Each structure stands twice: as C-alpha cells, then as structure tokens.
C-alpha cells in the first residue's frame, strides 16, 4: 500500500478527539515509513484548522484545505515557513484573495499558495435579497409621509384659495374707487372754469363715498405707493430708455437681415395653405371630421367622469391621511427652522471660512487645469485628424469589400444572421442554463466525495 488518502470532516464540538485519533494514525503511518501522503481536509472550525497545521511539521506533505477563515490561513502559512509544504487555499472573498496573495509577494517563502475564487458574487446577491424585506416598511413609511404632506398641502392650498376668493373682489373695489378718485383729480387739474372745477370736486367726493372706511384706507395707501413708484421709476428712466432705443435699432437691423428668410417662409406658408385647403375638401378628411363628430361627446363624457373619479379618490386619500398631516407638517417646520438657523450662522463658522479660503486658493488652479485639458484635447484632435481620415477611408474600403462579398455570396449573409441570432439566444438563455451547470458541478463534487470515502474504506480494510 503505497498511497493512502484520508478525508476528514471535523465539527466544532468533536474536533479535538477526532484530531487526536488522526494524529495517532499519522504517527503509525510514519512508523511504517509511508512518506508520500496526501491529506484532503474540509475544516469548519478555526481552532481545528490551527491544530491541523501541527500535523505538517515532520514530513513533506501536500495539504489541500478549503478555508473560510483568514486567521486559520495565516496560521497555516506561519507554521509552513520551515517546511516544504504546498497549501491550496479556497477563499470565498475577493478582498481576502487579493490580500492573501499580496502578503506572500514580499518574501520568498516555501509556501506555494493556489488561491481559488469562490462564490463571492453570491454574497452580494444574498445580501441584496436579505435586504428586500426591509423595503416594505421603508416604502410604507415614505408613502405615508408623502400622503401626509400632500394632505397638509391640500389644506393650506384650500386656505389660500379661500383667501383669494374674498381678496380679489375686495381689492377690485379698491382699484375701481382709486381710479375714479384719480380721474376726478385729473379733471380738476385740467379744468379752466369754476364750473368744471366744481363738477370735478363733486365726482371726487362721490368716488370717495362709494368706498367704506377700510377701502378708503387701502386706496390712500395705494396712491401713496403709486407716487413712490413713479419717482423710483423715473430714477431709472435714462438707462432704461437707452437700452430700449438700442434694442430697437438692433431689431431693425435684424429684420433687414431676415428679409430673405421671411420672404421664402411666407411663400412656403402660402403654398402649404393652398394644399391644406384642397386636402380638407377630400373624402378622407371629411370622413375624419365625421369620426370626430360621432365620438367627441361619448369620449368627453368618459374622460370627464374618469377625471372626476380620480379627483374623488384623491380627496378621499387626503382625508384618510389627515392624522399624519399634522405630524409631517410639524416635522417639515422643524427641519426648515434648523436649516435657517444653520444657514444664518454659516458665515461666522470657522469651518465654512476655511472652506471658502480653500476654494479661493484652489479654484484658479482648477480653472487653469480645465483650460489646459481643453487645449490638450484640441491639440490631440488636430493631431489625430489625418489618422482619422485614413481610418475612415479604411472603414469605407472595408465596408465596400464586405458589401461586395455578401452580394456575391448571399449564403454568407444568412449564415451571419444565424450566428448573431445564436449568440443572442445563448445570452438570453445563459442565465437559465447557469444554475443547471452549477448543479452538475455540485453533483460531480458529491460523486468525488463518495469515491474518496470508498478509497478510505478500502485503505482501512487493507
């Protein structure tokens, strides 16, 4: 018996006793001078993996270990420094694989690491799937919050609408009364006889009498503001008039330049109008207008009733979420108050001042870098222009060649079509085939495990 393969599966609760038994077997094998041994171990406990490293001290052995623990890998590597040991490690984490490989680069160790990739992608998918149930409370809370705010906003909007209903006619009376008073005052200023002045004063008195006390107060405030705004506007009269005159001159020149465009567009619209008039008299458009006449009323009724149902349902939702509207409105108020307090004190913040100083110091450099990058891109495009022309010529030549080839050999085009379709079908059904392939691989591993068990049994019996 030249070669003995022993496969151990250790559990955390029984690894100590099982490990002692296997060590005794190995010492017995050592006494029989069996120097070539391969030990395949699936270890599920970190401490068991550390103890297993002690077995490898006396001989030159190959140890294949499927490890899921970083500390166990480090201990096996530490114990294998002074021996000729091959350790094949299966790591199920991409970051751990990279780190383990990096740690073995600086030193010339006698440990040969074969790092195999595991099912790391499944961890991300598993984490995502495990997080999906959390979406239910998140979505429910977000929906309730949005509807609570919508209910509060609807109430506030209704209040604004109600205020507008009474404010508009009230202010309308104020505006009309103010206008009547101003017309009477203007008539008095333009009067040339005492009779005309008396009539203007009587009209002004009647205009004031048409308004109650509050409306008169509003009218006086409005006239005072008009006087102020008139003076304020006159202070900007010169620059505004200059801008207006310059704009008119520019518009005149633009219209002169656009004369040919406008002329051609006018002729085109005239032709289109004639064609449209002739087309509207055709049987087709007469049939279309008949269709509109027969379907307009029922469609309008259906859409109107649908909109009414939506409005009714939405108002029902607003009333249903009313208990949440107060809390959401208060929360929004608190958030805005905190934001206002933070923003008003931001200017005196030392951290913000440092940020502003940092931006002032680095902003010009960033702008300069962007300018340099733009210059580099322009220079590269200019340098690539001849190459691009040559590539375009080559692409045109290649296209002509392929076109001629397909024209001379139609079957080749059909074959390419089948090939593209096959690739597309493979990509489409690859996701469904992948689990089957994984299942076959797992079955193969199980069969190998059973075979190893039979080998152990045959070895023990022999």
RAKAJO-V659752 format. One record per pair of residues at least 12 apart in sequence whose C-alpha atoms are under 7 Angstrom apart, sorted by the first residue. I is the first residue (numbers start at 0). J is the second residue. D is the distance in whole Angstrom. If there is no record, write none. Layout:
BEGIN
i:j:d
I:J:D
I:J:D
END
This chain:
BEGIN
i:j:d
2:35:7
2:36:6
3:36:6
3:458:7
4:36:7
4:37:6
4:38:6
4:455:6
5:38:6
5:39:7
5:455:6
6:38:7
6:39:5
6:40:6
7:40:5
7:41:7
8:40:7
8:41:6
8:42:6
9:42:6
9:43:7
10:43:6
10:44:7
11:44:6
14:47:6
22:54:7
36:60:6
37:60:6
37:61:5
37:62:6
38:61:7
38:62:5
38:63:7
39:62:6
39:63:5
39:64:7
40:63:6
40:64:6
41:64:6
41:65:6
42:65:7
42:66:7
45:68:6
45:71:6
48:71:6
49:71:6
49:74:6
49:75:7
52:75:5
52:78:6
59:82:7
59:83:6
59:84:6
60:84:6
61:84:6
61:85:5
61:86:7
62:85:6
62:86:5
62:87:7
63:86:6
63:87:5
63:88:7
64:86:7
64:87:6
64:88:6
65:88:6
65:89:5
66:88:6
66:89:6
66:90:6
67:90:6
67:91:7
76:110:7
79:110:6
80:108:6
80:109:6
80:110:7
82:109:7
83:109:6
84:109:7
84:110:6
85:110:6
85:111:5
86:110:7
86:111:6
86:112:6
87:112:6
87:113:5
87:114:7
88:112:7
88:113:6
88:114:5
88:115:7
89:114:6
89:115:5
89:116:7
89:117:7
90:114:7
90:115:6
90:116:6
90:117:6
91:116:6
91:117:4
91:118:6
91:119:5
92:117:7
92:119:5
93:119:7
96:114:7
144:327:7
146:317:7
146:320:6
147:320:5
147:321:6
147:323:5
147:324:4
147:327:6
148:324:6
148:327:6
148:328:6
149:317:7
150:317:5
150:320:6
150:321:6
150:324:6
151:324:5
151:325:7
151:328:7
173:214:6
173:217:7
173:218:6
176:206:6
176:207:7
176:210:7
177:218:5
179:206:6
180:203:5
180:206:6
180:207:7
183:199:5
183:200:7
183:202:6
183:203:5
184:199:7
184:203:7
186:199:6
187:199:5
187:200:7
END
